[in-house]
Amino acid sequence: MTNGESPMQWDHDQPFCIERTVQNEHLDGLNHTNNVQYLHWLEQAAWSHSESLGLDLADYQRLGYAMVASRHEIDYLAPSHLGDTLQIATWIIERSRLTTVRTYQIVRPHDQRCIVRARTIWACVDFSTGRAKRMPAEFYEIYTPFRELSNDQPSERRRD
C-alpha cells in the first residue's frame, strides 16, 4: 500500500507507506511486538520503496551493486500488541555518492500514536568485493531525497 496524502501526522511530507498487522509470531514474552520485528518491517518498507522507485533485486544483481545497512538507530516510543494495524512510513532524507539516509515512522492509525521512529544509513557496496563503492548512476538518480523531488517542478517519477 502506498499513499501520497494521509491524515496521519508524519514527520515529513510524501511518505511511502506499507501496512502491517501484528500477528502472534511478532510478539515477545511480554505480549508486545518484538523489537526485531520492527527492524524487519523497516527493511520491508525500504525494500518496497526501492522497488516502487524502479530498483529491485534483479537490478542490483545486473548492476553488481547493492545498498546495505551500515547503521540503524531506533527509538521505541510505545508498544504495539496483537491485532494492531500499523503504518510504516519511510523517506530518503540525504544522499551522498556512497550512502543514503532513510528515516522511518511506525504509526498506529487507530489512535494516531507514533510508536517507532528510526533512521538507517545505507551504504553502496560492490558485489564482487563486498567493499563500499560509489553508487552507479542508476542508484544515484533513483535514490533522491524527497526534499529535492518536491523542489523539482514537474516530476516524471512517482515518489509516493
Residue frames as a rotation matrix with the C-alpha (Angstrom) as fourth column:
MET 1
0.589 0.808 0.000 0.00
0.808 -0.589 0.000 0.00
0.000 0.000 -1.000 0.00
THR 2
-0.674 -0.736 0.066 1.34
0.735 -0.677 -0.034 3.41
0.070 0.025 0.997 -0.87
ASN 3
0.536 0.841 -0.068 -0.11
0.843 -0.538 -0.013 6.79
-0.048 -0.050 -0.998 -0.24
GLY 4
-0.386 -0.633 0.671 0.80
0.644 -0.706 -0.295 10.33
0.660 0.318 0.680 -1.04
GLU 5
-0.368 0.372 0.852 -1.76
-0.575 -0.812 0.106 12.12
0.731 -0.451 0.512 1.08
SER 6
-0.266 0.250 -0.931 -2.63
0.611 0.790 0.038 10.88
0.745 -0.559 -0.363 4.53
PRO 7
0.652 0.535 0.537 -4.41
-0.099 -0.642 0.761 12.26
0.751 -0.549 -0.365 7.59
MET 8
0.609 -0.496 -0.619 -1.52
0.786 0.483 0.386 10.87
0.107 -0.721 0.684 9.66
GLN 9
0.923 -0.384 -0.033 0.84
-0.361 -0.891 0.275 13.35
-0.135 -0.242 -0.961 11.32
TRP 10
0.697 -0.710 0.099 4.07
0.695 0.634 -0.339 12.39
0.178 0.305 0.936 9.56
ASP 11
0.240 -0.727 -0.643 7.47
0.507 -0.470 0.722 13.93
-0.828 -0.500 0.256 10.27
HIS 12
-0.771 -0.499 -0.395 7.88
-0.125 -0.490 0.863 14.72
-0.624 0.715 0.316 6.55
ASP 13
0.228 0.807 -0.544 5.68
-0.797 -0.166 -0.580 15.17
-0.559 0.566 0.606 3.50
GLN 14
0.350 0.025 -0.936 5.26
-0.868 0.386 -0.314 12.50
0.353 0.922 0.156 0.83
PRO 15
-0.187 -0.440 0.878 5.68
-0.738 0.653 0.170 9.31
-0.648 -0.617 -0.447 2.89
PHE 16
-0.259 0.143 -0.955 5.98
-0.604 0.748 0.276 5.94
0.754 0.648 -0.108 1.23
CYS 17
-0.205 0.292 0.934 3.91
-0.943 0.197 -0.268 3.59
-0.263 -0.936 0.235 3.40
ILE 18
-0.523 0.224 -0.823 3.31
-0.139 0.930 0.342 -0.08
0.841 0.293 -0.455 3.88
GLU 19
0.146 0.651 0.745 0.80
-0.945 -0.131 0.300 -1.52
0.293 -0.748 0.596 6.32
ARG 20
-0.619 -0.318 -0.718 1.26
-0.077 0.935 -0.347 -4.48
0.782 -0.159 -0.603 8.64
THR 21
0.515 0.761 0.394 -0.91
-0.616 0.009 0.788 -6.12
0.596 -0.648 0.473 11.28
VAL 22
-0.439 -0.700 0.563 0.69
-0.892 0.265 -0.366 -7.53
0.107 -0.663 -0.741 14.44
GLN 23
0.435 0.483 -0.760 0.34
-0.428 0.853 0.298 -11.33
0.792 0.195 0.578 14.48
ASN 24
0.991 -0.014 0.136 1.12
-0.111 0.490 0.864 -13.89
-0.079 -0.871 0.484 17.22
GLU 25
0.561 -0.822 0.095 4.53
0.823 0.543 -0.169 -14.67
0.087 0.173 0.981 15.71
HIS 26
0.135 -0.490 0.861 5.52
0.246 -0.825 -0.509 -10.98
0.960 0.280 0.009 16.06
LEU 27
0.781 0.320 0.536 5.10
-0.380 -0.436 0.815 -10.96
0.495 -0.841 -0.219 19.87
ASP 28
-0.435 -0.899 -0.042 7.74
-0.379 0.225 -0.897 -11.30
0.816 -0.375 -0.439 22.57
GLY 29
-0.584 0.124 -0.802 7.33
0.607 0.723 -0.331 -12.81
0.539 -0.680 -0.497 26.04
LEU 30
-0.834 0.282 -0.475 5.63
0.218 -0.622 -0.752 -9.63
-0.507 -0.731 0.457 27.29
ASN 31
0.012 0.858 0.513 2.97
0.898 0.216 -0.383 -9.79
-0.439 0.465 -0.768 24.54
HIS 32
0.410 -0.036 -0.911 4.42
-0.300 -0.949 -0.098 -6.71
-0.861 0.314 -0.400 22.84
THR 33
0.978 -0.201 -0.055 5.72
-0.010 0.219 -0.976 -6.63
0.209 0.955 0.212 19.29
ASN 34
0.518 -0.853 -0.068 9.30
0.708 0.383 0.594 -7.86
-0.480 -0.355 0.802 19.42
ASN 35
0.378 -0.449 -0.810 11.94
-0.265 -0.891 0.370 -5.20
-0.887 0.074 -0.456 18.73
VAL 36
-0.681 -0.675 0.284 13.47
0.038 0.355 0.934 -7.33
-0.731 0.647 -0.216 15.98
GLN 37
-0.072 0.746 0.663 10.12
0.922 0.303 -0.241 -7.40
-0.381 0.593 -0.709 14.18
TYR 38
0.728 0.289 -0.621 10.11
0.133 -0.949 -0.285 -3.61
-0.672 0.125 -0.730 13.94
LEU 39
-0.213 -0.895 -0.391 13.55
-0.457 -0.262 0.850 -3.76
-0.863 0.360 -0.354 12.29
HIS 40
-0.642 0.052 0.765 12.21
0.545 0.732 0.408 -6.36
-0.539 0.679 -0.499 9.83
TRP 41
0.434 0.882 0.184 9.29
0.808 -0.291 -0.513 -4.08
-0.399 0.371 -0.839 8.93
LEU 42
0.466 -0.353 -0.811 11.65
-0.277 -0.929 0.245 -1.13
-0.840 0.111 -0.531 8.42
GLU 43
-0.651 -0.749 0.120 13.67
-0.178 0.305 0.935 -3.20
-0.737 0.588 -0.332 5.99
GLN 44
-0.306 0.633 0.711 10.47
0.861 0.502 -0.076 -4.28
-0.405 0.589 -0.699 4.18
ALA 45
0.696 0.567 -0.440 9.41
0.373 -0.809 -0.454 -0.64
-0.613 0.152 -0.775 3.86
ALA 46
0.031 -0.777 -0.629 12.83
-0.496 -0.558 0.665 0.36
-0.868 0.291 -0.403 2.47
TRP 47
-0.791 -0.346 0.505 12.83
0.179 0.658 0.732 -2.52
-0.586 0.669 -0.458 0.00
SER 48
0.074 0.903 0.423 9.23
0.899 0.123 -0.420 -1.85
-0.431 0.411 -0.803 -1.11
HIS 49
0.642 0.098 -0.760 10.08
-0.029 -0.988 -0.152 1.81
-0.766 0.120 -0.632 -1.58
SER 50
-0.415 -0.879 -0.235 13.16
-0.397 -0.057 0.916 0.94
-0.819 0.473 -0.326 -3.64
GLU 51
-0.636 0.242 0.733 11.07
0.630 0.711 0.312 -1.37
-0.446 0.660 -0.605 -5.85
SER 52
0.468 0.881 -0.066 8.44
0.707 -0.418 -0.570 1.35
-0.530 0.220 -0.819 -6.32
LEU 53
0.437 -0.408 -0.802 11.20
-0.383 -0.891 0.245 3.70
-0.814 0.200 -0.545 -7.49
GLY 54
0.849 -0.005 -0.528 12.40
-0.513 0.232 -0.826 1.16
0.127 0.973 0.195 -10.04
LEU 55
-0.268 -0.947 -0.178 15.28
-0.794 0.321 -0.516 -0.69
0.545 0.003 -0.838 -8.34
ASP 56
0.811 0.511 0.286 14.71
-0.585 0.680 0.443 -4.30
0.032 -0.526 0.850 -7.38
LEU 57
0.415 -0.666 0.620 16.93
-0.227 0.584 0.780 -7.29
-0.881 -0.465 0.091 -6.62
ALA 58
0.578 -0.180 0.796 17.30
0.749 0.505 -0.429 -8.14
-0.325 0.844 0.427 -10.32
ASP 59
0.861 -0.276 0.427 18.62
0.004 -0.836 -0.549 -4.61
0.508 0.474 -0.719 -10.94
TYR 60
0.624 -0.660 0.418 21.08
-0.681 -0.198 0.705 -4.95
-0.382 -0.725 -0.573 -8.06
GLN 61
0.370 -0.472 0.800 22.34
0.249 0.880 0.405 -8.23
-0.895 0.049 0.443 -9.50
ARG 62
0.729 -0.044 0.683 22.54
0.682 -0.031 -0.730 -6.86
0.053 0.999 0.007 -13.05
LEU 63
0.802 -0.384 0.457 24.49
-0.256 -0.913 -0.318 -3.78
0.539 0.138 -0.831 -11.92
GLY 64
0.134 -0.778 -0.614 26.69
0.546 0.575 -0.609 -5.65
0.827 -0.254 0.502 -9.43
TYR 65
-0.823 -0.334 0.459 25.92
-0.140 -0.664 -0.734 -3.23
0.550 -0.669 0.500 -6.59
ALA 66
0.092 0.866 -0.491 23.62
0.703 0.292 0.648 -3.19
0.705 -0.405 -0.582 -3.57
MET 67
-0.120 -0.028 0.992 22.62
-0.586 -0.805 -0.094 -0.86
0.801 -0.593 0.080 -0.78
VAL 68
-0.021 0.038 -0.999 23.31
0.598 0.801 0.018 -2.48
0.801 -0.597 -0.040 2.62
ALA 69
0.893 0.386 0.232 22.50
0.031 -0.565 0.824 -1.23
0.450 -0.729 -0.516 6.09
SER 70
-0.163 -0.983 -0.089 25.56
0.331 0.030 -0.943 0.17
0.929 -0.183 0.320 7.84
ARG 71
-0.990 -0.113 -0.079 23.80
0.110 -0.303 -0.947 1.73
0.083 -0.946 0.312 10.85
HIS 72
-0.051 0.999 0.006 20.35
0.490 0.020 0.871 1.60
0.870 0.047 -0.490 12.42
GLU 73
-0.993 -0.037 0.111 19.02
-0.080 -0.484 -0.872 3.94
0.086 -0.874 0.477 15.11
ILE 74
-0.277 0.943 -0.186 15.61
0.337 0.277 0.900 3.02
0.900 0.187 -0.395 16.53
ASP 75
-0.892 0.147 0.427 13.58
-0.443 -0.473 -0.762 4.85
0.090 -0.869 0.487 19.15
TYR 76
-0.525 0.738 -0.424 10.82
0.587 0.674 0.447 2.69
0.616 -0.014 -0.788 20.62
LEU 77
-0.800 0.205 0.564 8.18
-0.354 -0.920 -0.168 5.15
0.484 -0.334 0.809 21.80
ALA 78
-0.071 0.821 0.567 5.23
-0.936 0.142 -0.323 2.90
-0.346 -0.554 0.758 22.67
PRO 79
-0.753 -0.198 0.628 4.33
-0.095 0.976 0.194 -0.79
-0.651 0.086 -0.754 22.41
SER 80
-0.203 0.767 -0.609 2.08
-0.943 0.016 0.334 -2.43
0.265 0.642 0.719 19.87
HIS 81
-0.467 0.188 0.864 0.02
-0.509 0.742 -0.437 -5.55
-0.723 -0.644 -0.251 20.52
LEU 82
-0.798 0.207 0.566 -1.69
0.451 0.829 0.332 -8.44
-0.400 0.520 -0.755 18.81
GLY 83
0.096 0.909 0.404 -4.13
0.960 0.023 -0.279 -7.25
-0.263 0.415 -0.871 16.17
ASP 84
0.256 -0.047 -0.966 -2.80
0.057 -0.996 0.064 -3.68
-0.965 -0.072 -0.252 15.94
THR 85
0.640 -0.094 0.763 -2.65
0.766 0.001 -0.643 -2.37
0.059 0.996 0.073 12.38
LEU 86
0.210 -0.689 -0.694 0.47
0.326 -0.620 0.714 -0.30
-0.922 -0.376 0.094 11.79
GLN 87
0.971 -0.052 0.233 1.58
0.202 -0.339 -0.919 2.04
0.127 0.939 -0.319 9.04
ILE 88
0.220 -0.967 -0.127 5.30
0.620 0.038 0.784 2.04
-0.753 -0.251 0.608 8.33
ALA 89
0.992 0.119 0.032 6.39
0.107 -0.704 -0.702 5.21
-0.061 0.700 -0.712 6.52
THR 90
0.163 -0.987 -0.003 9.80
0.742 0.120 0.660 5.94
-0.650 -0.109 0.752 5.04
TRP 91
0.992 0.000 -0.130 11.68
-0.077 -0.805 -0.589 8.77
-0.105 0.594 -0.798 3.36
ILE 92
0.147 -0.977 0.152 15.12
0.971 0.113 -0.211 9.17
0.189 0.179 0.966 1.85
ILE 93
0.890 0.255 -0.377 16.36
0.375 -0.880 0.290 12.35
-0.258 -0.400 -0.880 3.51
GLU 94
0.389 -0.829 -0.403 20.04
-0.657 -0.556 0.509 12.51
-0.646 0.067 -0.761 2.49
ARG 95
0.908 -0.196 0.369 22.26
0.378 0.763 -0.525 11.14
-0.178 0.616 0.767 -0.23
SER 96
0.221 -0.894 -0.391 25.98
-0.643 -0.435 0.631 11.18
-0.733 0.112 -0.671 -0.97
ARG 97
0.087 -0.252 -0.964 27.90
-0.930 0.327 -0.170 9.28
0.358 0.911 -0.206 -3.62
LEU 98
-0.787 -0.487 -0.379 28.35
-0.316 0.846 -0.429 6.39
0.529 -0.218 -0.820 -1.14
THR 99
-0.863 0.413 -0.291 25.32
0.481 0.495 -0.723 6.43
-0.155 -0.764 -0.626 1.14
THR 100
-0.248 0.834 0.493 21.70
-0.057 -0.521 0.852 7.29
0.967 0.183 0.177 1.63
VAL 101
-0.994 0.106 0.029 19.99
-0.028 0.015 -1.000 8.14
-0.106 -0.994 -0.012 4.89
ARG 102
-0.373 0.916 -0.147 16.46
0.070 0.186 0.980 6.90
0.925 0.356 -0.133 5.30
THR 103
-0.869 0.202 0.452 14.10
-0.489 -0.204 -0.848 7.79
-0.079 -0.958 0.276 8.14
TYR 104
-0.556 0.693 -0.458 11.01
0.308 0.684 0.661 5.91
0.772 0.227 -0.594 9.25
GLN 105
-0.613 0.476 0.631 7.95
-0.788 -0.313 -0.531 6.25
-0.055 -0.822 0.566 11.42
ILE 106
-0.723 0.539 -0.432 5.67
0.396 0.836 0.381 3.47
0.566 0.104 -0.818 12.56
VAL 107
-0.752 0.567 0.336 2.23
-0.656 -0.689 -0.307 4.79
0.058 -0.452 0.890 13.47
ARG 108
-0.770 0.636 0.046 -0.81
0.595 0.743 -0.307 3.04
-0.229 -0.210 -0.950 14.89
PRO 109
-0.775 0.422 0.470 -3.70
0.108 -0.644 0.757 4.65
0.622 0.638 0.454 12.93
HIS 110
0.066 0.939 -0.337 -6.50
0.690 0.201 0.696 3.90
0.721 -0.279 -0.634 15.39
ASP 111
0.669 0.164 -0.725 -5.03
0.687 -0.508 0.520 6.30
-0.283 -0.846 -0.453 17.96
GLN 112
0.859 -0.351 0.373 -2.59
0.032 -0.690 -0.723 8.22
0.511 0.633 -0.581 15.69
ARG 113
0.801 -0.571 0.180 0.25
-0.280 -0.091 0.956 7.19
-0.530 -0.816 -0.233 18.04
CYS 114
0.445 -0.781 -0.439 3.80
-0.608 0.097 -0.788 7.18
0.658 0.617 -0.431 16.69
ILE 115
0.974 -0.018 0.227 5.29
-0.162 0.643 0.749 4.05
-0.159 -0.766 0.623 18.23
VAL 116
0.284 -0.929 0.237 8.68
0.740 0.369 0.562 3.96
-0.610 0.016 0.792 16.47
ARG 117
0.898 -0.253 -0.361 11.00
-0.421 -0.733 -0.535 6.50
-0.129 0.632 -0.764 14.87
ALA 118
0.479 -0.753 0.452 14.11
0.454 0.653 0.607 5.20
-0.752 -0.085 0.654 13.17
ARG 119
0.658 -0.421 -0.625 16.98
-0.711 -0.620 -0.331 6.10
-0.248 0.662 -0.707 10.89
THR 120
0.606 -0.503 0.617 19.19
0.445 0.856 0.262 3.88
-0.660 0.116 0.742 8.74
ILE 121
0.145 -0.644 -0.751 22.35
-0.805 -0.518 0.289 4.68
-0.575 0.563 -0.594 6.84
TRP 122
0.815 0.132 0.564 22.51
0.217 0.833 -0.509 2.56
-0.537 0.538 0.650 3.69
ALA 123
-0.009 -0.907 -0.422 25.91
-0.551 -0.348 0.759 2.15
-0.834 0.239 -0.497 2.01
CYS 124
0.810 0.196 -0.553 26.54
-0.586 0.325 -0.742 1.15
0.034 0.925 0.378 -1.57
VAL 125
0.031 -0.808 0.589 28.72
-0.453 0.514 0.729 -1.96
-0.891 -0.289 -0.351 -1.93
ASP 126
-0.102 -0.218 -0.971 30.23
-0.969 0.241 0.048 -3.76
0.223 0.946 -0.236 -4.89
PHE 127
0.856 0.500 0.131 29.03
-0.516 0.843 0.152 -7.39
-0.034 -0.198 0.980 -5.05
SER 128
0.674 -0.598 -0.434 32.40
0.084 0.645 -0.759 -8.68
0.734 0.475 0.485 -6.28
THR 129
-0.388 -0.917 0.089 34.48
0.065 -0.124 -0.990 -7.19
0.919 -0.379 0.108 -3.45
GLY 130
0.264 0.572 -0.777 31.97
0.872 0.204 0.446 -6.53
0.414 -0.794 -0.445 -0.67
ARG 131
-0.588 -0.583 -0.561 33.55
0.754 -0.646 -0.118 -3.09
-0.293 -0.493 0.819 -0.27
ALA 132
0.329 0.658 -0.677 31.94
0.355 -0.750 -0.558 0.31
-0.875 -0.057 -0.481 -0.27
LYS 133
-0.631 -0.429 0.647 31.80
0.754 -0.142 0.641 1.84
-0.183 0.892 0.413 -3.74
ARG 134
-0.802 0.377 -0.463 30.35
-0.404 -0.914 -0.044 4.97
-0.439 0.152 0.885 -5.29
MET 135
0.052 0.919 0.390 26.77
0.077 0.385 -0.919 4.48
-0.996 0.078 -0.051 -6.33
PRO 136
-0.684 -0.147 0.715 26.23
0.705 0.120 0.699 3.74
-0.188 0.982 0.022 -10.00
ALA 137
-0.958 0.280 0.056 24.33
-0.242 -0.901 0.360 6.48
0.151 0.331 0.931 -11.85
GLU 138
-0.282 0.909 -0.306 21.10
0.089 0.342 0.935 4.44
0.955 0.237 -0.178 -11.74
PHE 139
-0.072 0.208 -0.975 21.22
0.965 0.263 -0.015 4.32
0.254 -0.942 -0.220 -7.93
TYR 140
-0.802 -0.357 -0.479 22.18
0.505 -0.832 -0.227 7.96
-0.318 -0.424 0.848 -7.54
GLU 141
-0.847 0.518 0.119 19.33
-0.275 -0.618 0.737 9.15
0.455 0.591 0.666 -9.78
ILE 142
-0.063 0.895 -0.442 16.67
0.194 0.445 0.874 6.97
0.979 -0.031 -0.202 -8.19
TYR 143
0.106 0.063 -0.992 17.63
0.972 0.205 0.117 7.35
0.210 -0.977 -0.039 -4.51
THR 144
-0.486 -0.184 0.854 16.87
0.237 -0.969 -0.074 11.07
0.841 0.167 0.514 -4.47
PRO 145
-0.874 0.190 -0.448 15.99
0.424 -0.153 -0.893 12.72
-0.238 -0.970 0.053 -1.15
PHE 146
-0.045 0.978 0.202 12.28
0.996 0.060 -0.069 13.56
-0.080 0.198 -0.977 -1.03
ARG 147
0.297 0.137 -0.945 13.00
0.327 -0.945 -0.034 17.28
-0.897 -0.298 -0.325 -0.47
GLU 148
-0.718 -0.599 -0.354 14.90
-0.165 -0.348 0.923 17.51
-0.676 0.721 0.151 -3.76
LEU 149
-0.734 0.510 0.449 11.99
0.676 0.478 0.562 15.88
0.072 0.715 -0.695 -5.56
SER 150
0.251 0.903 -0.348 9.46
0.901 -0.350 -0.258 18.28
-0.355 -0.248 -0.901 -4.09
ASN 151
-0.012 -0.338 -0.941 11.60
-0.015 -0.941 0.338 21.18
-1.000 0.019 0.006 -5.35
ASP 152
-0.922 -0.236 0.306 11.53
0.269 0.177 0.947 19.82
-0.278 0.955 -0.100 -8.91
GLN 153
-0.375 0.841 -0.389 8.72
-0.812 -0.501 -0.300 21.33
-0.448 0.204 0.871 -10.87
PRO 154
0.639 0.755 -0.145 7.01
-0.769 0.634 -0.084 18.64
0.029 0.165 0.986 -12.87
SER 155
-0.439 -0.760 0.479 8.46
-0.756 0.601 0.259 15.31
-0.485 -0.249 -0.838 -11.93
GLU 156
-0.039 0.357 -0.933 8.06
-0.806 0.541 0.241 12.34
0.590 0.762 0.267 -14.21
ARG 157
-0.694 -0.329 -0.640 8.92
0.020 0.880 -0.474 9.93
0.720 -0.342 -0.604 -11.41
ARG 158
0.502 0.863 0.053 6.35
-0.175 0.041 0.984 8.69
0.847 -0.503 0.172 -8.98
ARG 159
-0.606 -0.780 0.157 7.55
-0.248 -0.002 -0.969 9.05
0.756 -0.626 -0.192 -5.39
ASP 160
-0.025 0.611 0.791 4.54
-0.988 -0.133 0.072 8.18
0.149 -0.781 0.607 -3.33
